[in-house]
């Protein structure tokens, strides 16, 4: 017998009918949803020798630094992991760090922001910065920003500076521009931060070259794999001479120095063995899986472990590398977003559409004798907007998007992970997108307009694909005896208002009238099935499930409630979004 075939005629018999008709149904416990992960709790880690130049016998009581190389990470993801998955079965499962309301709790990885509260454009423009972090180069005297460290890793040239009254900043120049690189750094980090990730404080600046002064004796490295060289006044002038300038001003991004003791990057699989708080395998974290859609929106093709950062925050008041403390995981390095290009046009065309080494494409070409025409073979740059490379709306398919090489968390993204991120991205309104485009501080207003247009267009495609499969109903709340929610698909205008035909019913019980409000708000009044006294609060006799559907999305929202009686009202215990495709189908689609 199915639930829909159970049709008690009297409301007073509803609870018993639900219990009788659905013994196998999911039942959430009578418990407040988990909104905070305890992985920021202070923990002690093993002390180990970590010599420094000042103290060769220094001992650190913090996790050891992990420094994954581009070579190893690339080889692992393009060769060894596919081979291991071919030889052995890969467990297919949903994400592990999801609460009873189908959301991700706050943790050392993620803090709910735009997905849970209103976020104004002024806050978006600040991104991860505080007002005290903001720099004012126009008011700074010549020579007041001291370059005290050369950059020895990463493909983008730069250096560290000390700013009086502000502190340390990492400055990156636009030697591989023009102008897109700084824009993508600032816009990318702002998007990650607003979505909920830990990110770096970034600013796009036009500065006088004379504002910098070089500390003697510095060294730097050319790119990720180049040789070390003396980073002196001559080297700095040479760097500035091949960087983006406008009216005598140098275009740079400035990143506020991240607090804590640096312990390298995080990986997109496994756990950090020296962090007792790290217990959920990273490939099974929803915030890392769902980040695939965020990266696809921006065209952040360089989303890998090398563009991440782990920092140890000492909680005991001791040195930065002392225990107790906790790890914070940070997303970094979005400079390759918004249309990155390589020195080889053949590779640049493939970015966003194919891995650098794509076994699926190679096999398809082999068996089809090269008869398949791919997007990147015909794609063109937008006339007048060549700074954005081949990044556009027309050729964007969010389901088929690929970064430079496979990401183990991205590969495991399921329909539910994607729907969660789509609900977050739906909160980025056209006003937010306009603010993001303006944050790039591009010289040509036409490029700013193009950037805004492409961001809006790609976002629309993501919402069309992933917000209309599982239920887009969100912000579920109980108020004044009614159960209310916001339909994000209607709020974003993905379909005409008349297309939304709302239905609601108590599973195993009566149909309920739906009241529609402005901005996609829908409410239903759920009749009580249990008295104020009587059965225990957590009794199955008090358990009620309400099914809400909007007539547009393929799946409904099922709300799980405990009826505490007319005086105390209903308790929201959990949410389910059945329907859509299976985890395996969705994950396979993301790897195409």
PyMOL commands that set and color helices and strands:
alter all, ss='L'
color gray80, all
select helices_A, chain A and resi 3-5+11-21+38-40+70-87+121-126+131-133+137-139+180-195+209-211+233-241+282-284+286-298+305-307+345-350+359-368+375-378+386-388+410-412+415-425+430-439+445-466+488-491+497-499+518-520+540-542+583-590
alter helices_A, ss='H'
color red, helices_A
select strands_A, chain A and resi 48-49+59-60+145-150+158-163+167-173+202-208+212-214+219-221+228-230+245-246+249-256+261-262+308-314+325-331+473-479+482-487+503-506+511-512+514-516+521-525+543-549+557-563+570-576
alter strands_A, ss='S'
color yellow, strands_A
deselect
rebuild
show_as cartoon
